[in-house]
Structure formats: structure tokens, C-alpha cells
Amino acid sequence: MSSTVFMAMLDNLAVNNALPSIGEELDVGVSGLQWVVASYTLIFAATLLSASVLGDWLGQRPAFLVGLLIFIAGSALGAIAPTWSLLVAGRLVQGAGAAVVMPASTALLRHTFTEDRRRARAMGVRGAAAGLGLALGPSIGGPLVDSLGWRSVMWINIPIGAVAFVLALRVLPRPPAVAARWDPIGQALAVTGLGSLVYALVQGPVDGWRAPTVRVTLVVAVLSLLAFVLVEWRGARPMLDLRLLRDRVCGAAAVAYFTASMGLFGGVFFLSIYLQDILGWSASGAGAVFLSASAFIVLAAPAAGALTGRYGARAPLTLGMALSALALLGLSRYGRDAAYADYWWLLPMLGTGAGLTFIPALVAVVQRSPVSRTGMASALMDALRELGGAVGVAALGAVLTARMRASLHQQAAASGLPSGQTHDLVDSVISQGPTAGFDAPMPAADPARLAIWVQQSFVDGLQLALRCGAAALACALAAVVLLLWGASGRGEAALTMGRHHDVKSRHQ
């Protein structure tokens, strides 16, 4: 189970490192490169809930093996792709395979580790494997691309996947299949709603939020998801049993998982741009900067699993969210001249906070769901993570863009730059990023001065966006504390360690 999570995390970050080479060889612009990454997220998030039903129908072991083969096939298609469209198709196939693998793997862990504390520790180890993939992705992806080309970041999945497949055949348990909860209306609404929402969140910053396509997909997403909730709530055998979220522990875990994904993934996305375009780090250097954060995820995840198994989710969950919020708030203090020695100490805090947040939240929901619906519970949390990341990039990006636009306009106008040139400069920078507009013919300002304006405006926007992310985490932390209020020590541990007959009886 850990090897597949490691492979997925390693591949995603290695692909990010390969984007410049992909663009050069396949003659793809920024929007096309964005979809090399976003196509995986789109199909993964859209099909997770439906794919979890496959484990009920086939059995979790066969579903895991099928999903792993699909992921390997997608990697091979991407590796040999002669065009951008086939590369995106390969990424779509990868996402579909991952959507089958992830809920099946969680269900198999639950069947393998039947005692709650051992299961929580096992899930912590799997979380550490994900952190290891995050840590090694940039450091492995960069040398692979430099020495063997961008296709190597796809080929590397095939030997890892093959080894995982052989091991899976030998060691995975064979839990029996359960009666599949066929819910065609719910599945169609989930795929339509989640897919439309992810598409709109990815394409909105590119085309503009007023673009007809973005508006239509947002409307389709809202209507489909509202209809999905209604159908699942009233259905006799729903694909997603929403009553699980009425449980206070599960509700708190879901809020924490979504908000942490939103704040952390959105913040890290723009911090990567800050490190390279403002502070001057190379792509490999920026990956090395984040290595300390990823390394502490590796250390914190097993500890979080052990703590959750012994004491329950409340203590590690609240501590992790608090550390994450403080880390984002601390990183928002630095500007154009920040040195690594100034902010390095916040990166271990960020990684520790992530490890202490995600693992307890996932363990809490899995522990409290019926055994037969473990795949569904895992798919729900994975969907919340993917949607949280997409919402975080879109929301924090909107905050950053608005503040950056206002700051750049104010600086240019205060310097006496003509209004027409100010307008052109702002539009160029907003559309192309903080490195745009430096060489534009601006008689009223030299390129060096323009560079300072643009960099400062980006920093102003980033600082506000990181503070908004920290504020969102702080509000979610308050909600989690309120939901878990009154549960302490052994009482809350009992809640998260299987004494949940009330929830089981409602599901059954």
C-alpha cells in the first residue's frame, strides 16, 4: 500500500519539474502545461466516489490490482506520447487508476490490521510514504529530466508499479466482495458535479471567472452537487452515506481535511512561485527548500498515527491545524529580500502540521465508518483533499491577483507612469506572471524599476493570500474544537477507536 502512495506522490512532483521540457518538446503553452497536471486531478476527483463502488463489486484486492494496472498503463501512454493530447490522455488514465487504487488500499489496510491502534499506526506509515514521495519528487525529478528527458518521469512508474503488483499478488488479503451499492443517478451526478467544479476552478484563473465556459461549468457543478446530496440523502442504498458526516468526530475530521488541503496546498503552490520568481531559486533549489517540510511529514505521519490510535484524533488534529496556521502566518511576513536563514524554521513547522492534520483526520473517519463502507469513507476524504487543493489554489489565487493588481497600479500611478502604460503593464503582469513586463517599452520607467514594482506587488498579494489561508485554518480549528468539545482523553480515544455502535447501527 505504501509503495503505491509513494509512486503517486513522486510522480506528481516529478511531472511538475518536467513541465518546461514538455512545453519545449511538444510546443505547448502555459495553459496546456497546466492541464498536464490538472487532467490527473480532474479525473481523480471526479471518479473517486464511483470508483469506490468497484471495490465492493470486484472485491478490494482485485480492485486494487486492476487500478494499479490502469495507473501503469496510463504512465506508459504518457511516456510514449508524441503529442500533448496523448500525454493528457495518459494523465487521465493515471487519474482513473489512482481513483480505484486509493479507496481499495484503505479498505485493505482495515482488513489487514483489525486492531484499532495497529491500524492507526499502519495508516501513519502509509502517510509517511506519501511524505517521502513529496520529499524525493523534486530531487529525483530534476536529475531525471536533466539526464534522461521528461519522459523518464513517466517511465519510472512502470518498474515501481510492477514491483508493487508482484508484492500485492503475494501479500494482500482476500476480503470477500460485498453487495455493490449501484446508484447510477448518484454516480452520474457525482462525476458531473465534481468534474465540472474542478474544471471551473482550474480554468477560471486562466480564462477569467466571467468567461462563459467557466460560468456554465460552475452552474452545472452547483446544480449537480445539490442534486447529488438530495439523491444520496433520500436513497435507500446510497453510494455515499451522508449520515456519516452527522457524527461529530467525522464532521470535524472532514472540515479539517478540506480546510487544511485548501490552505496548505494553495499556499505551497504560490510559495513555489515566490521562491523562484522573486527570491531567485532554481526549480531544483526550490524543491530542496521544501525538502525540510516534506521530511517532517515523513517524521510526523507515523507519530500522528500512533497518537491517534492511543489517545484519539482530537489532540494531534488540533495541534496540526494550529501549527499549519502559524506556519502560513509566519511565512507571510517575508518580502523580496528574504534569505533562507530567515524563514527556514517555518518549513519544519509546516511539514509537522500537515502530518499531524491529515493522518488523524483520515484515521478518525475510517475508524468510525462501517467495515463494509471503508472504501467509501476513504474516497470521500480523498475527494475532499483534491477539492480542497483546487479551491485553495483558486481562492488564494484570486486574493493574490486582486491585491497584486491594486498594488502594482498604485506604485505605477504614484511614479507618474501614464494611465495607458499602467493599464498595459498591469494586464501583462496579471496574465503572464511576476516575470512579465520587464522589457516592455515604458519611457517613464526603466526595466529595473519595473521589476521592483512587479515583484513588490506579487509579494503584497502573496502575503495577503497566506494570511487568508492562515485565517481559514484558524476558523476551521475553532469549528473542530467546538465539534469535539467535551471529549477528552480516554473518552475521545474511545470514540475514535471503534466504540461507535450508534453510527454502525444507523448505517446497517
C-alpha positions as CSV (number, residue, x, y, z in Angstrom):
1,M,0.0,0.0,0.0
2,S,2.8,2.4,0.9
3,S,4.7,1.8,-2.4
4,T,1.7,2.9,-4.5
5,V,1.1,6.1,-2.5
6,F,4.8,6.8,-2.7
7,M,4.7,6.3,-6.5
8,A,1.7,8.6,-6.9
9,M,3.3,11.5,-4.9
10,L,6.7,11.1,-6.5
11,D,5.1,11.1,-10.0
12,N,3.1,14.3,-9.4
13,L,6.0,16.4,-8.3
14,A,8.4,14.9,-10.9
15,V,5.9,15.9,-13.6
16,N,5.9,19.4,-12.2
17,N,9.7,19.5,-12.7
18,A,9.3,18.2,-16.2
19,L,6.8,20.9,-17.4
20,P,9.4,23.3,-19.0
21,S,10.9,20.4,-21.0
22,I,7.4,19.1,-22.0
23,G,6.4,22.6,-23.2
24,E,9.6,22.9,-25.3
25,E,9.4,19.5,-27.0
26,L,5.6,19.4,-27.6
27,D,5.3,23.1,-28.3
28,V,2.8,23.7,-25.5
29,G,2.0,27.0,-23.8
30,V,1.2,27.7,-20.1
31,S,-2.4,26.8,-20.4
32,G,-1.6,23.4,-22.0
33,L,1.0,22.7,-19.4
34,Q,-1.4,23.4,-16.7
35,W,-3.7,20.7,-18.0
36,V,-0.9,18.2,-18.0
37,V,-1.1,18.5,-14.2
38,A,-4.8,19.3,-13.8
39,S,-6.1,16.5,-16.0
40,Y,-4.9,14.0,-13.4
41,T,-6.7,15.9,-10.6
42,L,-9.8,16.3,-12.6
43,I,-10.5,12.6,-13.4
44,F,-9.2,11.5,-10.0
45,A,-11.5,13.8,-8.0
46,A,-14.5,13.2,-10.4
47,T,-14.4,9.4,-10.3
48,L,-13.3,8.7,-6.7
49,L,-16.7,8.0,-5.2
50,S,-17.9,6.0,-8.2
51,A,-14.6,4.0,-8.2
52,S,-15.0,3.1,-4.6
53,V,-18.1,1.0,-5.6
54,L,-15.8,-1.1,-7.8
55,G,-14.1,-2.4,-4.7
56,D,-17.5,-3.6,-3.3
57,W,-18.3,-5.3,-6.6
58,L,-15.0,-6.9,-7.5
59,G,-13.6,-7.2,-4.0
60,Q,-10.9,-4.8,-2.7
61,R,-8.0,-7.0,-3.7
62,P,-8.9,-7.4,-7.4
63,A,-10.0,-3.7,-7.5
64,F,-6.6,-2.7,-6.2
65,L,-4.8,-4.8,-8.7
66,V,-6.9,-3.5,-11.6
67,G,-6.4,0.1,-10.5
68,L,-2.7,-0.4,-10.3
69,L,-2.6,-1.9,-13.8
70,I,-4.6,1.1,-15.1
71,F,-2.2,3.5,-13.5
72,I,0.8,1.7,-15.1
73,A,-0.9,1.7,-18.5
74,G,-1.5,5.5,-18.2
75,S,2.1,6.0,-17.3
76,A,3.2,4.0,-20.4
77,L,0.9,6.0,-22.6
78,G,2.2,9.3,-21.3
79,A,5.8,8.1,-21.7
80,I,5.4,7.4,-25.4
81,A,3.0,10.2,-26.2
82,P,4.1,12.1,-29.3
83,T,1.6,14.9,-28.8
84,W,0.1,17.0,-26.0
85,S,-3.3,15.4,-26.4
86,L,-2.0,11.9,-25.9
87,L,0.1,13.0,-22.9
88,V,-3.1,14.4,-21.3
89,A,-4.9,11.2,-22.2
90,G,-2.2,9.3,-20.3
91,R,-2.6,11.5,-17.3
92,L,-6.4,11.0,-17.4
93,V,-5.8,7.2,-17.4
94,Q,-3.4,7.6,-14.5
95,G,-6.0,9.5,-12.5
96,A,-8.7,6.9,-13.2
97,G,-6.3,4.2,-11.9
98,A,-5.5,6.2,-8.8
99,A,-9.2,6.7,-8.1
100,V,-9.6,2.9,-8.0
101,V,-6.4,2.2,-6.0
102,M,-6.8,4.7,-3.2
103,P,-10.1,3.6,-1.6
104,A,-9.3,-0.1,-2.2
105,S,-5.9,0.3,-0.4
106,T,-7.5,1.9,2.6
107,A,-10.1,-0.9,2.8
108,L,-7.4,-3.5,2.6
109,L,-5.5,-1.8,5.4
110,R,-8.5,-2.0,7.6
111,H,-9.0,-5.7,6.8
112,T,-5.3,-6.4,7.4
113,F,-4.9,-4.5,10.6
114,T,-8.0,-5.4,12.6
115,E,-6.9,-3.9,15.9
116,D,-7.6,-0.1,16.0
117,R,-4.2,1.0,17.3
118,R,-2.2,-1.1,14.9
119,R,-4.5,0.2,12.0
120,A,-3.9,3.8,13.0
121,R,-0.1,3.2,13.1
122,A,-0.2,1.4,9.7
123,M,-2.1,4.4,8.2
124,G,0.5,6.7,9.7
125,V,3.3,4.6,8.0
126,R,1.4,5.0,4.7
127,G,1.2,8.7,5.3
128,A,5.0,8.8,5.8
129,A,5.4,7.0,2.5
130,A,3.4,9.8,0.8
131,G,5.6,12.4,2.6
132,L,8.7,10.6,1.3
133,G,7.3,10.8,-2.2
134,L,6.8,14.5,-1.7
135,A,10.3,14.9,-0.4
136,L,12.0,12.9,-3.1
137,G,9.9,14.1,-6.0
138,P,11.8,17.3,-6.8
139,S,15.2,15.8,-6.0
140,I,14.6,12.8,-8.2
141,G,12.6,14.5,-10.9
142,G,15.2,17.2,-11.6
143,P,18.1,14.9,-12.3
144,L,15.8,12.5,-14.3
145,V,14.7,15.3,-16.6
146,D,18.2,16.7,-17.0
147,S,19.8,13.4,-17.8
148,L,17.1,11.3,-19.5
149,G,14.4,13.7,-20.6
150,W,10.9,14.4,-19.4
151,R,9.6,11.0,-20.5
152,S,11.7,9.4,-17.7
153,V,9.3,10.7,-15.1
154,M,6.6,8.6,-16.6
155,W,8.8,5.5,-17.3
156,I,9.8,5.4,-13.6
157,N,6.3,4.4,-12.6
158,I,6.5,1.2,-14.5
159,P,9.2,-0.6,-12.5
160,I,7.8,0.7,-9.2
161,G,4.3,-0.3,-10.2
162,A,5.4,-3.7,-11.4
163,V,7.2,-4.4,-8.1
164,A,4.1,-3.3,-6.2
165,F,1.9,-5.5,-8.3
166,V,4.0,-8.6,-7.7
167,L,4.1,-7.9,-4.0
168,A,0.4,-7.3,-3.9
169,L,-0.3,-10.7,-5.5
170,R,1.8,-12.3,-2.8
171,V,0.8,-10.5,0.4
172,L,-2.6,-8.8,0.1
173,P,-5.6,-10.3,2.0
174,R,-8.7,-11.6,0.2
175,P,-11.6,-9.9,1.9
176,P,-14.9,-11.0,0.3
177,A,-16.8,-8.8,-2.0
178,V,-19.9,-7.1,-0.6
179,A,-23.2,-6.3,-2.3
180,A,-22.4,-3.4,-4.6
181,R,-24.5,-0.3,-3.9
182,W,-25.4,0.5,-7.5
183,D,-26.5,4.1,-7.6
184,P,-26.4,5.2,-11.3
185,I,-28.1,8.5,-10.7
186,G,-25.8,9.4,-7.8
187,Q,-22.7,8.2,-9.7
188,A,-23.6,10.3,-12.7
189,L,-24.3,13.4,-10.6
190,A,-21.1,12.9,-8.6
191,V,-18.9,12.6,-11.8
192,T,-20.7,15.6,-13.4
193,G,-20.6,17.8,-10.3
194,L,-17.1,17.1,-9.1
195,G,-15.6,17.1,-12.7
196,S,-17.3,20.4,-13.5
197,L,-16.2,22.0,-10.3
198,V,-12.6,21.0,-10.7
199,Y,-12.6,22.1,-14.3
200,A,-14.0,25.6,-13.4
201,L,-11.5,26.0,-10.5
202,V,-8.6,25.2,-12.8
203,Q,-9.7,27.1,-15.9
204,G,-11.2,30.1,-14.1
205,P,-7.8,31.8,-13.4
206,V,-6.8,31.1,-17.0
207,D,-9.8,32.3,-18.9
208,G,-11.2,34.6,-16.3
209,W,-14.1,34.0,-13.9
210,R,-16.5,35.7,-16.3
211,A,-15.8,33.5,-19.2
212,P,-18.9,31.7,-20.5
213,T,-17.4,28.3,-20.2
214,V,-16.3,28.8,-16.7
215,R,-19.7,30.2,-15.6
216,V,-21.6,27.4,-17.3
217,T,-19.4,24.7,-15.6
218,L,-19.8,26.4,-12.2
219,V,-23.6,26.4,-12.6
220,V,-23.5,22.8,-13.7
221,A,-21.3,21.9,-10.7
222,V,-23.5,23.6,-8.2
223,L,-26.8,22.1,-9.5
224,S,-25.3,18.6,-9.9
225,L,-23.8,18.6,-6.4
226,L,-27.0,19.9,-4.8
227,A,-29.0,17.2,-6.7
228,F,-26.3,14.6,-5.6
229,V,-26.8,15.5,-1.9
230,L,-30.6,15.2,-2.3
231,V,-30.4,11.9,-4.0
232,E,-27.9,10.4,-1.6
233,W,-29.8,11.7,1.4
234,R,-33.1,10.1,0.4
235,G,-31.7,7.0,-1.3
236,A,-32.3,3.6,0.2
237,R,-28.9,2.3,-0.7
238,P,-26.8,5.4,-1.4
239,M,-23.3,5.3,-2.9
240,L,-22.3,8.0,-0.3
241,D,-24.0,7.7,3.1
242,L,-24.1,11.3,4.2
243,R,-25.3,10.4,7.6
244,L,-21.7,9.6,8.4
245,L,-21.0,13.4,8.4
246,R,-23.6,13.9,11.1
247,D,-21.3,12.2,13.5
248,R,-19.3,15.0,15.3
249,V,-15.9,13.3,15.0
250,C,-16.4,12.6,11.3
251,G,-17.7,16.1,10.7
252,A,-14.7,17.6,12.4
253,A,-12.3,15.4,10.5
254,A,-13.9,16.3,7.2
255,V,-13.8,20.1,8.0
256,A,-10.1,19.8,9.0
257,Y,-9.2,17.7,5.9
258,F,-10.8,20.0,3.4
259,T,-9.6,23.3,5.0
260,A,-6.0,22.1,5.6
261,S,-5.8,21.0,1.9
262,M,-7.1,24.4,0.9
263,G,-4.7,26.4,3.0
264,L,-1.6,24.2,2.7
265,F,-1.8,23.2,-1.0
266,G,-2.8,26.7,-2.1
267,G,-0.1,28.3,0.0
268,V,2.7,26.0,-1.2
269,F,1.7,26.5,-4.8
270,F,2.2,30.2,-4.6
271,L,5.2,29.9,-2.3
272,S,6.9,27.9,-5.1
273,I,6.5,30.8,-7.5
274,Y,7.7,33.2,-4.8
275,L,10.9,31.2,-4.3
276,Q,11.8,31.0,-8.0
277,D,10.5,34.3,-9.5
278,I,11.1,36.6,-6.5
279,L,13.9,35.1,-4.5
280,G,15.8,33.6,-7.5
281,W,15.9,29.9,-6.6
282,S,16.1,27.4,-9.4
283,A,13.4,24.8,-9.7
284,S,15.7,22.2,-8.1
285,G,16.7,24.7,-5.4
286,A,13.0,25.5,-4.6
287,G,12.4,21.7,-4.3
288,A,15.3,21.5,-1.9
289,V,13.9,24.3,0.2
290,F,10.6,22.4,0.6
291,L,12.6,19.2,1.4
292,S,12.7,20.1,5.1
293,A,8.9,20.5,5.2
294,S,8.4,17.1,3.3
295,A,10.9,15.4,5.6
296,F,8.9,16.4,8.7
297,I,5.8,15.0,7.1
298,V,7.7,11.7,7.0
299,L,8.5,12.0,10.6
300,A,5.2,13.4,11.8
301,A,2.8,11.0,10.0
302,P,3.8,7.8,11.9
303,A,3.8,9.7,15.2
304,A,0.3,11.1,14.3
305,G,-1.0,7.6,13.6
306,A,0.4,6.2,16.9
307,L,-1.0,9.2,18.9
308,T,-4.4,8.8,17.2
309,G,-4.5,5.1,18.0
310,R,-3.7,5.7,21.6
311,Y,-5.4,9.0,22.5
312,G,-7.8,9.7,19.7
313,A,-7.8,12.3,16.9
314,R,-8.5,15.5,18.9
315,A,-5.1,16.3,20.3
316,P,-2.9,15.7,17.2
317,L,-5.6,17.2,14.9
318,T,-5.9,20.5,16.7
319,L,-2.1,20.7,17.2
320,G,-1.5,20.1,13.5
321,M,-4.0,22.7,12.4
322,A,-2.6,25.2,14.8
323,L,1.0,24.6,13.6
324,S,-0.1,24.9,9.9
325,A,-1.9,28.2,10.5
326,L,1.1,29.6,12.4
327,A,3.5,28.5,9.7
328,L,1.5,30.2,6.9
329,L,1.1,33.3,9.0
330,G,4.9,33.3,9.7
331,L,5.7,32.9,6.0
332,S,3.5,35.9,5.2
333,R,6.0,38.2,6.9
334,Y,8.8,37.9,4.4
335,G,9.3,40.0,1.3
336,R,11.6,40.4,-1.7
337,D,14.9,40.3,0.2
338,A,14.2,37.3,2.4
339,A,17.1,34.9,3.0
340,Y,16.8,31.1,3.7
341,A,18.2,31.8,7.2
342,D,15.2,34.0,7.9
343,Y,12.3,31.5,7.2
344,W,13.9,28.0,7.3
345,W,12.5,27.3,10.7
346,L,8.9,27.7,9.5
347,L,9.2,24.8,7.0
348,P,9.6,22.0,9.6
349,M,6.6,23.6,11.3
350,L,4.6,23.4,8.1
351,G,5.5,19.8,7.5
352,T,4.8,18.7,11.1
353,G,1.4,20.5,10.9
354,A,0.5,18.7,7.7
355,G,1.4,15.3,9.1
356,L,-0.5,15.9,12.4
357,T,-3.6,17.1,10.5
358,F,-4.1,14.7,7.6
359,I,-3.4,11.4,9.3
360,P,-5.6,11.8,12.4
361,A,-8.5,13.1,10.2
362,L,-8.3,10.2,7.8
363,V,-8.0,7.6,10.7
364,A,-10.9,9.1,12.5
365,V,-13.3,8.8,9.6
366,V,-12.1,5.3,8.6
367,Q,-12.3,4.0,12.2
368,R,-15.9,5.3,12.6
369,S,-17.3,4.1,9.3
370,P,-18.7,0.5,8.9
371,V,-16.2,-2.0,7.7
372,S,-18.2,-2.6,4.5
373,R,-18.0,1.2,3.7
374,T,-14.3,1.8,4.3
375,G,-13.7,2.3,0.6
376,M,-16.5,4.9,0.5
377,A,-15.1,6.7,3.6
378,S,-11.6,6.8,2.0
379,A,-13.0,8.0,-1.3
380,L,-14.8,10.8,0.5
381,M,-11.7,12.0,2.2
382,D,-9.6,11.8,-0.9
383,A,-12.2,13.8,-2.8
384,L,-12.2,16.5,0.0
385,R,-8.4,16.7,-0.3
386,E,-8.4,17.1,-4.1
387,L,-11.2,19.6,-4.0
388,G,-9.6,21.5,-1.1
389,G,-6.4,21.8,-3.0
390,A,-8.2,23.1,-6.2
391,V,-10.3,25.5,-4.2
392,G,-7.2,26.7,-2.3
393,V,-5.3,27.5,-5.5
394,A,-8.3,29.2,-7.0
395,A,-9.3,31.2,-3.9
396,L,-5.9,32.2,-2.7
397,G,-5.0,33.0,-6.3
398,A,-8.0,35.3,-6.6
399,V,-6.9,37.1,-3.4
400,L,-3.3,37.3,-4.6
401,T,-4.3,38.6,-8.1
402,A,-6.6,41.3,-6.7
403,R,-4.1,42.6,-4.2
404,M,-1.3,42.4,-6.8
405,R,-3.3,44.3,-9.3
406,A,-4.1,47.1,-6.8
407,S,-0.5,47.3,-5.5
408,L,1.0,47.4,-9.0
409,H,-1.4,50.1,-10.2
410,Q,-0.8,52.2,-7.1
411,Q,3.0,52.0,-7.5
412,A,2.9,52.8,-11.2
413,A,0.5,55.6,-10.8
414,A,2.4,57.2,-7.9
415,S,5.6,57.2,-10.0
416,G,3.9,59.2,-12.8
417,L,3.5,56.4,-15.4
418,P,0.8,57.4,-17.9
419,S,-2.5,55.6,-17.3
420,G,-2.4,53.8,-20.6
421,Q,1.0,52.3,-19.9
422,T,0.0,51.5,-16.3
423,H,-3.0,49.6,-17.6
424,D,-0.9,47.7,-20.2
425,L,1.7,46.8,-17.5
426,V,-0.9,45.6,-15.0
427,D,-2.7,43.4,-17.6
428,S,0.6,42.0,-18.9
429,V,1.8,41.0,-15.4
430,I,-1.5,39.6,-14.3
431,S,-1.8,37.4,-17.4
432,Q,1.8,36.2,-17.6
433,G,3.1,36.3,-14.0
434,P,5.6,38.3,-12.0
435,T,8.4,38.0,-14.5
436,A,6.4,39.7,-17.3
437,G,6.6,43.2,-18.5
438,F,10.2,43.9,-17.6
439,D,11.4,44.5,-21.1
440,A,8.3,46.4,-22.3
441,P,9.0,49.8,-23.7
442,M,8.0,52.1,-20.8
443,P,9.6,55.5,-21.3
444,A,8.6,56.7,-17.8
445,A,10.3,53.8,-16.0
446,D,13.4,51.7,-16.7
447,P,13.2,47.8,-16.6
448,A,14.9,47.6,-13.2
449,R,12.4,49.9,-11.7
450,L,9.5,47.9,-13.3
451,A,11.0,44.7,-11.9
452,I,10.8,46.1,-8.4
453,W,7.2,47.3,-8.8
454,V,6.1,43.9,-10.1
455,Q,8.0,41.9,-7.5
456,Q,6.7,44.0,-4.7
457,S,3.1,43.8,-5.9
458,F,3.4,40.0,-6.1
459,V,4.8,39.9,-2.6
460,D,1.9,42.1,-1.4
461,G,-0.6,39.7,-2.9
462,L,1.2,36.6,-1.6
463,Q,1.3,38.0,1.9
464,L,-2.4,38.7,1.9
465,A,-3.2,35.3,0.4
466,L,-1.1,33.4,3.0
467,R,-2.8,35.4,5.8
468,C,-6.2,34.4,4.3
469,G,-5.1,30.8,4.3
470,A,-4.0,31.0,7.9
471,A,-7.3,32.6,8.8
472,A,-9.3,29.8,7.1
473,L,-7.3,27.3,9.1
474,A,-7.9,29.2,12.3
475,C,-11.6,29.3,11.7
476,A,-11.7,25.6,10.9
477,L,-9.7,24.9,14.0
478,A,-12.3,26.7,16.1
479,A,-15.0,24.6,14.4
480,V,-13.1,21.4,15.1
481,V,-12.7,22.3,18.7
482,L,-16.4,23.1,19.1
483,L,-17.4,19.8,17.4
484,L,-15.2,17.8,19.6
485,W,-16.0,19.8,22.7
486,G,-16.4,17.8,25.9
487,A,-14.5,14.8,24.5
488,S,-11.1,14.4,26.2
489,G,-8.5,11.8,27.0
490,R,-9.9,8.3,27.1
491,G,-13.4,9.4,26.2
492,E,-12.4,10.8,22.8
493,A,-10.0,7.9,22.3
494,A,-12.9,5.6,22.8
495,L,-14.8,7.5,20.1
496,T,-12.1,7.1,17.5
497,M,-11.1,3.5,18.4
498,G,-14.2,1.7,17.4
499,R,-16.8,2.3,20.1
500,H,-19.3,3.7,17.6
501,H,-22.2,1.2,17.6
502,D,-24.6,4.1,17.2
503,V,-23.0,5.0,13.8
504,K,-22.8,1.4,12.7
505,S,-26.4,0.7,13.6
506,R,-27.5,3.7,11.5
507,H,-25.5,2.5,8.5
508,Q,-26.6,-1.1,8.8
